[in-house]
Amino acid sequence: GDSCPKLRWFILFIVGYAVHTWDRMMHRKEMSQQIVGLGLRRGASAAQSLVRLNAMGKPVEMTVEDQLERITICMANIDQMFVPSTFNNFINQKFIMRNEREIITVFEEAQPKALNWLVSHVKLALVFYKVKDHRSFRGQHRTELIELLAVDRVSVLTIVSRVILLRALQLMKLPANPRAEHWVRNIILSTHQDELSDLKTITDSKGENHCMNKLIYEDIRSETVRQDILSHFRKEAAVQQAHMDMGTRRARQMKQRAWRKILSDVDDTLTSSGGSYPAGIDKRYAKKVVYPGVLGFYRELDLGINGPSEFPPNTAGNLVFLSARPHLYKDMSEKHNFAKFEKLRGRKGPYGRAGLHTVPSLLAGDLTSGREFVMTGDFGPLARKKFDNFRQFVSIYPEYKHVFICDNGQGDVRAGELMFDQYPRHIDGLFVHVVQDVQKTYGFDAERWRVKGLLEKTCFFTSYPDAARHAALQVPPLIRMKGLWRVCQDAVVDFEMILPSQWTSPAQKRDRRSELNQSLWRCNKTLVEYGEKAVPLIESPRLWEDGQKVRTTFGIGTVMGFDPVFDLYDVELDWRPLDEQVKDVEQDAAKKDDSRTSKVAERNPTTLQTVEEEDE
């Protein structure tokens, strides 16, 4: 570099340009991704979607394919892979502006059904990003295009199209245009009552960080715009509540939903931390093991006691995870969590219910509270951060009740108390997964909770079937008795899906099986009382067959029977003198054709000793 300065600058230019190109490619890839949610299709061709629309009795003009093709060609002319938009616009300004005008014209001329179809199939975020506002008065193409969709034609857009439009504005970055926040405000204020609830829920069910909470409290910087939107949320929630109070026709439709948001911790609540610091302290299961029954419990709470008995496919759910893990550069932490959630959605079981029932939302922590916890061991900042996230969440969803599922290993229980103190009417229940002695729980005081009335809304549990049983026995119940049966059934499937490599020892598996069977036994007792079928308990694998000789602490015996539920063997001991037993063994060993009785099984004497003690 010192001997050849020109080479140094050349290398610096090449490296800088390569990094810039890579960043542009990653940004383009993010804006080009399709989203998952209610009515949203990923990887579907235009022809396939047209066939589906026609089959549903919603004919669409065939020219919509030509319109999509026109937009695609114009975008190919505008978006050059290796040439930044600034250079491209400077060199080919008239050509670029002509293509941008063509895109605007397509959206202007499209009929309502065709417009919604185009919005859901075109890469709208990339279109907003590449169509620019030029210096000339007639060249404000980005403003004109978004004004067309977010103001002039917003009334003909479906809820799904409005969700896509909001997402495109978020990916474009609201500061990119001074009117962007007002466009967001207009889209939201043009949506009312149940449709507004759907808009918010679907926005939170896309499987990415661009959720409604981020839009309202981070992307929007104007306090006036933010308060206008929050005031609209409260007003529409009041109208919905008035319908429920008066028992109108719309109220009968509304009662088919549970109107409940399920908020849950991640570590030691959804999956075990394996005692890995600082994630959690639960060592009962190995790290990353999904607790048996937790996914079924989420689903049944989301279903409620009215409406369909099974969660409808392609429906946005109401599951939200409150994580203490901080937000990192370019959503790295959130992307890791969403990848985990997507993997859970792909789990397959014998009943088709083994996976996560919906795409959840995620509210992350921050570096400040995480740093204080790691440095000082103080759970207070973690609890306050989760409460702050909840406070913002309630302001967005004032029409919903909330259930908080957490563990007692860190500051979640204190966060739940703060939620109840500030929003008692919004809390339907607090479910605490016990991973340590309840008396060691941070922020828990039984007498204080009893006086507040929080204790009667709280369930401490070690297995999720017990939590489901508590929810089913509440007055009014949070889930159906049939839902309790499904949670128990799912818990058995989840336990059997744990890989052999995820058990540290046979004793650990035996203890967890016994713990879960006790929970299932209590649930079965309740199910039978309410006329439901009992769920078969988890059976232990058999190690010794009938007639096989085993060695116990009391001597050699013969296995006569086995109880797979309680993992107990019926062993008949041989009380003859030892010399006679040795003689029989030697005789049996001499018989080559009887290999089964020639060997005395050597097994763990502790297990068989336990069998004999329990038999007595």
N, C-alpha and C positions, 0 to 999 in steps of 0.2 A: 504494500500500500504506500509506504514512504518513497519507494523508488519509482512508483508509477501512479501518481495521483488520479490520472484519468481512469485507470482500471478500478481504483477504489470507488470512485463516484459511479462508474458503470455498474459495478457489483451491487452497490447500495441501491441504485435505481431498479435493477432487476429484482432484488429481494423485496423492496417496497412494493413494486408493482404486482409481484406474485402474491404477497400477503393481501393486498387490496383486492385482487381478483378472487382469491379464495374466500375472503369475507363477503364479497358480492354474491358469489355462488351459494354460500350458506344462507345468506339472507333471501335470495331468490327461491332456494329450496324450501325455506320455512313458509314463505308467502304462497308457494304453490301447493302446499299440502292440503288435502281434503280433511274435513273435520267429521267427527263421529257424534251422532246424537239423534234426536227424534226426527225421523223422516229424512235424515241426511244420508246420502249414498256415497260410497267410496269405491273408486275403481269401476264405475259403471259407464258404459259408452252412451253416447247420445241416442243411438238407435234402440238400445235396450231400455232406456228410460222412457222413450216414446211409446214403446210397446206396453210398458207397465201403465202409463197414463191412459192409453186407449182402453186397456183391459179394465181399468177402474171407472170407465165411463167419463173420462175427462179428456176429450179430444183436443189435440194441439195441432195448430197449423204446421204442415210439413216444412214450411219455409223457415221454421225455427232452426233446423239443421244448417240451412244456408246462412242464417244469421250468426250462428255459432262459428261457422267456418270463416265468415267475414271478419269476426273479431279475432280469431286465431291467426289469420293471415296478417292483419294489421299489427297485432302484438309481435309477430315474428319480424316484421319490418322495423318496429320501434326498439325492441329489446335485443341488442347485439351482445353476445356472450362476452367478448373480450374488449369491447369498447364502452367506456363509461358513458352514461346518458348525457352528461354535460358536453363532452366532445361530439357525440353523435348529433345532439340538437344544434350545436354550433355549425357543424359541417353540412348537415342535411335538414336544415330547419323547416323549409317549405314541405319537404317530403314527410317529415315526422308530423307536422301539424295537420297535413292532409289525412294521414292515417288516424290520428287522434280524433279528428272531426268525424271520420267514418265510424269509429267506435261509438261516439256519442249519438250519432244518427241511428245506429242499430237499436240502442236502448230507448231512444225516443219513439221509434216507430213500432216497437214490439207491443203486441196485445198483452193484457194482464197475465194470462196463463203462460204465454211465451216469455214474458219478462221474468216471471218467477223461475221458469225453467232455466233461462239463461243465467240468472243470478246464482243458482245452485250448481251450475256446471262450469261456468267460466272461472278462471283464477282471478277472482275479483280483487283480492289484495294486491296482486301483481299488476293488475290493470291500473289501480289507483296509484301505485308506486311509480309506474312508468309514464303514465299520462301526466304531463307537466303543466304548470301555469307559466306561460311565456310572458315576456315583457309587454307585448302589444295588448291593447284593450280587448281585442277579439281573440286573443290567444290564451285566455284563462280557462283552459280546457279541463284541468283537474277540478277546479271549483265548479265549473258548469256541469261536469259529469256527476259529481257527488251531490250537488244541489238538485239535480234531476231525480236521483234515486232517494235521497234522504228527506226531501221536502216535497217536490212536485208530484212524485208518483209513490210516495210512501204508503198512501192509503190502499193501494192495490197489492202491496207486498204481503205475503204470508208471514207467519211468525218465524218460520225457518229462514226465509229470505232476509228478514230483519236481523236475525242472529248473525247470518253470514255478513251482512252489511256492517254491523257493529264490529265484528272481528276484523274485517278488512280495514276499518278505520284505526283499530288498535295496532294492527301490524304496520300500517302506514306511519304511525306515530302522530298523535293528535297535535303536537306542536308544529308539524309540517305545514299546517294551514291554520290561519287565525280563526276560521269559522268552524273548525272541526268539532270543538266542544258543543257548539250550538247545533250542529247536525246530530250529534249523539243525543242531545237534549230533545230535539224534535222527534227523533225515532222513538224514544222511550215515552215521551208525553203523548204520542199518537197511539199508544197501546194501552188497553184498559182491562181491568178486572182479571178474569181467569186467563185471558190471553197475555196479560202482563206477567202473571205468575209463570206461565209457560215460557215466555221470552227470557225471564231471569234464570229459570231452571235449566233450559237448554243451553244458554250461554255458559252456565257452570258445568255442563256435562259434555264438553268437547274434548276432554282428555289433554288439556294443556293449561299453561299458566294464565292465559288471557281470559280471566273469569270476570264476573260482574263486580266482585269486590275490588279487583285491580283497576277496573275501568272507572269506578266511582271514586275511589280513595287514592289512586296513584296517577292514573293517566289524566284525569280531569284536574286541572289546577285552579280553575275559577271556583271560589267558594260560592258565588251566586248561582252558578250552573249546578253545582253539587247539591245545594239546598233546594233548588227547584225540583230536581229529580227525586230527592228523598221525600220532599213534601208530596209529590205525586204518588210515591209508593204508599205513604200513610193514608192519603185520601182514597186511593183505590182499595186498600185493605179495609177501610171503614165501610165502603160500599159493599164489599163482599161479606163482611160481618153482619151488615144490616139485612142482607138477603137471608143469611142463616138464621138470624133472630126472628124474621117474619115468616120463615118457612115457605118461601116462594118456589116456583117451578125450578128456577136456577139453583136454589138451595138443594133441591133433591138431586140434581146433577152433581153439585159440589160435594155432597156427602159420599159420593162414590170414591172419593180420594181420602187419604188419611190426613192430609195437610200437616205433615210432620217432616221436619228435617232431622236426619240422623247424623249427629256429630260424633266422631270417634278419634281417639288417639291411634297411633300406628304401632310403635314399639311396645311390647308386652301387653298389647290389646288386640291388634290384628294378627301380628306375628310375634313369636318369642325372640327376645334379644339374646337368649342363651347366657345371660349374665354379663354381656359385653358392655363395658363402660365406654362412653357415658349413655349409651342407648337405653339400658334398663338393667334389671337385677334378677329376672326370672330365669332360673336354671332348670326348671322342671322339664322343659322341652329344649331341644337343640336350637341353635340360632337359625332364624328365618322359617321355622316351622309354623304353619298356619294353625291357629288354635281350633280344635274340633268344634264345629257348630257355629263359629263366629260369622261366617258368610251367610248362612241360613238365617241367623238372628237379624242381621242387617236387612235382609230381604223381607222378612215377615214384619218388621217394624215399618218398613216402607209401604207394605201392602195395607196394613191396618186391619180393621175388622169388617169393613164394607168393600164393595166393589169386587173385582175378579179374585178368584182363589189362587191363581198363579200370576206371577209378574209378567205382564205382556211384553213380548219381544219388541225391540226397536223403540223402547220407551225411555224417556229421560227419567232417571230416578232422583232421589233426594239424599244421597249419601255424601257427606263432607268429612274430610280428614283434617284434624287440627294437629299439625306436626310441630315439634319443638326445633326441628332441624332448620337452620337459617337459610334465607334466600341468598344464593351465590351468583356470581357473574354469569350472565346470559342464561339464567334459570337452570343451572346445572343440577342443583339439588332436586328441584321440582321435576325435571325430566327423568331423573333416576327413579323417583317415586311413581311417576305416571307409567314408566316402563314396567315397574313391579305390578301396578294395578292392572295393566293390560295383560300381563302374564296370568294373573289371577282370574281374569275374565275368560281366559282360554282353557281353564281347568275343566276336564271332562270327568263325569261320574256316571254311575249306572242309572241314576234317575234324571240326568240332564240338569241337575241343580248344583253341581259341585263348584261352579265358578262364581265370581262376583257378578251380581245381577244387573249392574249398571255401571256406567262410566262415572267415577266419583270426581268431586272437586277437591281442591287442596288449599288450605290456608297455612302458609309456612311461618316459622318463627323469624327471629332476627339475630344478628351477630352479637348485639349488646347483651341480651338476656342469656344467650348461649355462653358467652365469654364469662359472665358473672357466675354462672353455674359451675363451669369447669374450674375457674380459679378459686372460688370460695365455697363451692358446694351448696350454695343457697338456692332453694327451689322457688323462692318468692318471685324473682324476675320471670321465670318460665311461666308461673301461674298467671302473672299479670299480663304477659304477652298473649297467652291464649285467651284470657278474658277480653283483652282489647280487640282481638280478631273476632271474638263472638259478638262484642258490642257493635262492631261495624256490620257483621253479618245480620244481626237482628234488625238493624235499620234498613237493610235491603229487603228482608223478608218479614215484615211485621204481620203478615196474614198467616204465618206458620207457627206451630208449636215446635219445640225442640227436645230431643233426647240426647244426652251426653253419655258416651261409653268410654271409660278410661281405666287406668290401673292405679293402684295406690303406692307405686314405687317411687314416684317423683312428686311434682306439684300439681298433678291433674285434679286431685280431690279438692284442693284449695281453689283452683280455677272454677270447679263446679259450684262451690259455695258462693263465690263472687257472682257467678251467673244468676244463681237463685236470688241473691240479695238484691240485685238491680232489676231483674226481670222475672219475678216469681210466677207471673201468669203465663209466661212463655215456656216454662220448663215443665215438660210432661214426666220426666224421670231422669234419675242419675244412676247409672249402672257401673259399679266399681269392681274391676277384676282384681282379686286379692292375690298379690305376688309376695307379700310379706305380712307379718302380724298386723292386724288392723290397728292395734294400739300404737304402732310405729308410723302410722300414716301422717304425712305432713299436713297440718292444718285441720285435722279432724278432732272434733270434740263432741261426743255423743250427746251430752246434755244441752250444749249450745244448739246443736242441730235439731234436737227434739223441741226446744222452745220455738225455734224459727218455723217448724213444720217441714223442714227439709228431710228429716230422718225417715218419715213415712213415704217419701218419694224416692228413697235411695235403696238400692239392692247391692249388697256385697256378695260376690260369688266367686267360686274357683273354677267352675265349668259352665260353659255357655248354655247347656240345657237347663241348668238351674236359673239362669238369668231369663230364659224364655218362659219358664214356668212362672216366675214372679210376674213377668209382663202379662201373661195370660190370666192370672188371678187378680190383677188390679181391678179396681172399680172406678171408672169403666175400664175394661181390658184394653191393652195396647195391641195385642195380637189375638188371633183366633186360637181355639183349642186345636184345630186342624193344623194351624201354623206351628204350634208347639210340637205336634207329632212330626212335622216335616223337619224342624230344627233337630230333633232327636235322631231322626233318620240320617240327616246330613252329618251329624256329629260322628256317627258310626262310620260313615263313608270317609270322612276326613281323617279319622284315626287310622283307618286301613290304608289310606293313601300316603301316610308317612313312610318314607323309605327306610329300609333296614340300616343304611349308613347314617341315618339321622338319630339313631338311638345310641347313646354312649355305652349302655350295658343292658342285658336282659332284665336286670332288676328295675331299671328306670322304666322300661316299657311295661313291665308287670304292674308297677305302682301307678302309672298313669292310666292303664286299662282299668285297674280296680277303682281309681278315683272317678273315672268317667262312668263306669258301670253303676256306681253308687248314685251318681246324679241321674242317670237314665232310669234307675229303679224308682227314685222319688217321682220323676216325671211320669213314668208308667202308672204309678198309683193314682196320680191326678187324672191322667187320660182315661183310665178305666172308669173312674168315678163319673166322668162326663160323657161316657158312652163311646169313646174312641178306642181304637186298637192299641195294644201295647207294642212297643218297639223292641225287637229281640236285642238282648245284651251282646256285648262283644265277647266272643269265645277265645279262650287261650289255645295255642297250638299244643297238641299232645306230643310228649317226648317219649313215653313208655307205653307199650301196648299191653293188652290183657295177657296174662300168663308169663310176662317177662319178669325175670328176677332182678331185684334192685337191692342195693346196699343202703341201709338206714343206720341211724345212730343206735337203734335197738337190735340191730342184726339184719340178716338177709331175709327178704320177704318176696312175695309174689304179687304183682299188680292184678287186682280183681276188677277195677272199674275206674272211671274218670269223670269228673264234673267239669266241663269246659268253661262254664260261667265263673265259678269260684276258684278254678285252677287247683282242684283238690283231687288227690288220688286215694283210692281205696286199696290199701296194702295189707295182705294177710302175712303176718310174721311167722317164721318157722321157729318154734320154741324147742325143738329137739336139741340134744347135746351137740356141741360143736364138732366132735369127732365124727358123728353120724352125718352131719351136714357136709363135712369135708369129703367123706367117703362117697356120698351121692354126687358131689361135684366132680370128683375124679372119674366116677363111672360115666357120667354124662359127657365128660370131655373126650372119653374114648370112643364115643359114638359119632362117627363122621356124618351120619345122615341126619343128625338132630342139631344143626348149628344154632338154632334159635335158643335152645335151653342150655347150650354149652357155655355160654358166657354170662357172667354176672355184670350187669350194666354198672359202669362207674359214672355216677352223676354227682352233682353238687349235694352233699349231705345236708346242707342247711335247708334247701328247699323241701326235701323229704322229711326232715326233722320238723319243719313247720307244719307239714301235712299231718304228722302223727300227733303233734300237740293240739291242733285244731280239732282233730277227730276225737281226742279225749275230751 
